[in-house]
């Protein structure tokens, strides 16, 4: 797996677009997130349909066409330096094939941030644009607007990425060892759902696979993992980082599942890496060469996430 193109870091005064490619956005949380961004001396610009709600399917932030248009317009605007997702939920898979990837490629690289349902866009940005993206807190996310640690780690990644070359966890090694590879991953359910689509990676070979999820029963996590295993998608991966499993069946049960499904693959597996649906979530760049030390609980990037 090759490293991807790193976009430029942000500077004070940078213009950042906020889009909602998935679920509807609570206005109070959006305003709180915008205040955080303004406090960083950024200029947030809210896309036209961020506060929309679909007339029939109220789990969507407006129509598929409008959500896609917002993202494409923001990405292709030469005065926008970064695109931040407002929140996850569900909906990216309905709009991702409506994007004009040729136009977005022609617009050049810029920073993209999001997680959860946004996993499908991380995959698409990697395969269609060959671009490093940031798996990190979203502008209207509850774990962002109320948590200083999540804010500071994202801010450092955006403005001073050389200061966060090593990302440390509080967990232990499920499977000990070290491995080198290129980071990728996201929400386990979305990675499984993305298999076979036009924007999915053909495999995780050569990668350090980052996995997290929220609100899933163990049998469902088992099903997603088994799907990736049966499809051969994880063949040749170099290591695994396990993030948060908020509102799943409990740490012991989830740990037993990962030991069962991943423990025999012959790659190091690090637990409790502190990214995803958790308080103080770290920002993890996808598409960057790095070394995982599962025993020490560290991921060390070969180069800063952003230029």
N, C-alpha and C positions, 0 to 999 in steps of 0.2 A: 504494500500500500504506500502510495506516494504522499509526501507532504503537500498541503494545499497552499494557495496564494494567501499571504497575510495582508489584510487591509491596513491602512494607516491608523495610528492612534488618534484620539481626539485631543483637541486643544481647547482652552477656554474660549467661549464664544461660538463653539461648533453648533450647527443646526441639526437637531435630531428629530426625526419623524416618529410619531407613535401611531401604530396601526393595530387593528383587531381582526386577525384572520380566523379566529375561532369563535369563542363564546361571547355573550353580551358582557358589557363592562359596567360595573357600578361607578356612577359619576363621582361619588365622594372619594373613593379610592383612587380614581384617575386623577382628580385634582390634587390629592395628597402626593401622588407620585410625581406629578408635574412640578410641584413645589420642591421636591427633593432634587429634581434635575436642574431647576432654576438655581437652587442653592449651590450647585456645582459649576455655575456660570455657563450652563448650556442653554440653548434656545430651543425648547420643545415646540414642535408643530403638530397639532392633532389632526389626523386624517379625517376626511369628511364624514365617514360612516362609522366612526369608532363607537358612538353611543347608540347606534341602531340596534333594533331587535327584529328578527324575522317575524313576519305576520302569522305564519303557520307553525314554524318550528322555533319556539322561543329559546331554544338552547343555542341558537346561532346569532351572531352579531350582524344581522342584516342578511341580504341576499349573497349568494356565492359570487355573483358578478361584481357587486359593489365591494366586497371584501378583497377580491383579487385586484380590482381597479385601484383601490387605496394603496395596496402594497406595491403594485407596479408603478404607480404615479410617484410614490415616495422614493422608490429605488432609482427611478430614471430622472429624478430632479437633480440637476448638477449642483444645487445649493444645499442639498441634504448630505450630511457626512455620516450619518448612522440611522438605522431603522430599528426601533425597539418595539417589541410586541407588548400590548397592554395586558393580556392575560391569555391563558390556555382555554381549557374546556373541551370543545369538539368542533371541528369544522374545516380544518386545513385540508383534509383529504378531498373534500368537496370542491375546493377552489384552486388547488395547486396546479391542475392541468389547464386552467384558464389563463395562466400567466404566460406572457410572451417572453420566453427565456432568451431569445436572440436579442431583443431590445434590452433586457436587463443585463445581459453579458456586455453589450455595447456601452452601457452606462458606466462600466468600470467597477472596481471593488469598493466596498464600504463596509462598515461594521454592521453586523446583524446580531440581535440578542433575543433570546426567548428559551422556553423549555416546556415540558409536558406535551400537549398536543402539537406544539411547534416542532417536535422531533421530526415530523414529516417534511418540514421546511429545511431543517438542518440537512437531512438526507438529500433533498432536492438542490440546495445550494452547493453541496459537495459534488454531486454528479453532473449538474447542469452548468454550474459556474466555476467549479474547482476552487472554492473559496473557504477559508477558515471562518467559522462562525463561533459565537459564544453561547454556551449553555448556561444561562444565568437568569437572575431575577427579572421579572417583568414590571413595567411601569405602574400598573394598577394591581399588582399582586400583593396580597395581604402580608406575605412573608418578606416583601421588600419595603413597603411603606412604613412598617412598624419595627424593622430590625436593623440596627445600626451596623452589625457585622456584615450582613448581606450587602448593605449599601456600600460599605467601605471596600469590600473585596471587589465588587463590580467597578467602583470608581477607580481603584488602583489599576485594574485590568485595562480600563478604557484610557486612562491618562498616563500611567507610569507602569506599563506592563512588565518592565524589567524587574520591578520590585516584587512580583508574584510569580517568579519562575518556578518556585517550589511550592506545591500545594500539599498541605499536610492534613492527615485525618486523625481522629481520636480512636480509631478502631484497631482491630488486630488482623492478622492474616488468617483467612479461612484455609488457604493453601499457600504455604510460604514460597519465597523465591523472588527473583528479579526478572524483568523482561523489558525489552525495548520495542517500540512500535509507534504507530500514529493513532492519536485519540479519535474516537468516534462513539456514537451511541445515543442515549437519551432514554425516553420512557419505553419500558419493555413492551407494553401493550401496543404502542404505535410502531415499534420496530417490527413486531410480528405482523401487524396489519398491513405494513408497507411492502411486505414481500411480494414480488411479482408485478409491482407497479412500475411505470416508466421511469420514475425518479429514484427508485431504490438502488442502493449499492448492490453489486452482484454478490459480495461476501464481505466478511470482516477479516479476511486473511491479512496478516501483517499488522493488525490493529490492536490497540488497547481499548477494550470494549467497556464503556461506562453505562451502567444500568441502574434505573430507579423506577418507582411507580407509586401509586397512591390508591387507597381504598379497594384493594383487590384481595379476594380470598385466595388461600394457598393453591387450590386446584386450578384457579385461573392463571396464576403466575406459572404454575407447572405447565399448563397448556401452552402459554406463550413461549416459554423456554424450550419445550419439546418441539414446537413448530420450528424454531430457529435451528435446533439440532437436526431434526429430520430433513430439513431443507438443505442441510450442509452449509448454511450461511456462516456458522462460526468456525468451520474448518480452517485451520491455519492461523487463527487469532493468537496473539502473543500473551495476553493477560486480561484480567477482568477487574474493574473497580465497581464495587457495589455502593450505591448512594443510599438515599432514604427510602423507607417503605412505610410511610405514614398511613395510619388507619388500615393496614393490612392485618393479618391474623396474629401478629405478635412476633417479636424478634427470634425467639427460639424455634418456632415453627418455620419461619421464613429461612432462618439459617440452615435448618435441617434440609429444606428443599434445595438450597443452592449447593450444599455439600453433596447431595444426591445427584443433582443434574450437572454440576460443573466440576465437582471434586476429582473426577477421573479423567479430565481432559489433558492433564499434564502441563497446565499453565498456572502461574500464580494468580490468586484471587484475594483482593483486599476488601475488607468489610468496613461499613460505617464511614464512608468517605465524605459525608457531609455535603452532598449536592442533591438538588431536586426539591421535593416537597417537604422542606424542613426549615426550621428557624435558623437564620444565619447561614443560609446556603452559600457555598463557594461557587464562583464562576469558573467553569471548565471550558477551555477552548477545544474545539473539534477540528481536526485536520493538522495538528502540530505533532512533530516527532518528540517523543518523551521517553523517560525511563520510569517504570513502576518498581518500587521496592515495597513489596507487600509486608515484609517483616517490620520495616520502619514506618509503614503507612504514609509513604510520600510518592508524589508524582512530580518529577522534575522535567521541565520543558527544555528542549535543546536550545530554543530561542524564545524571546518574548512572543506572546500571542499576537500582538499587533506590532507593525513596523514603527 
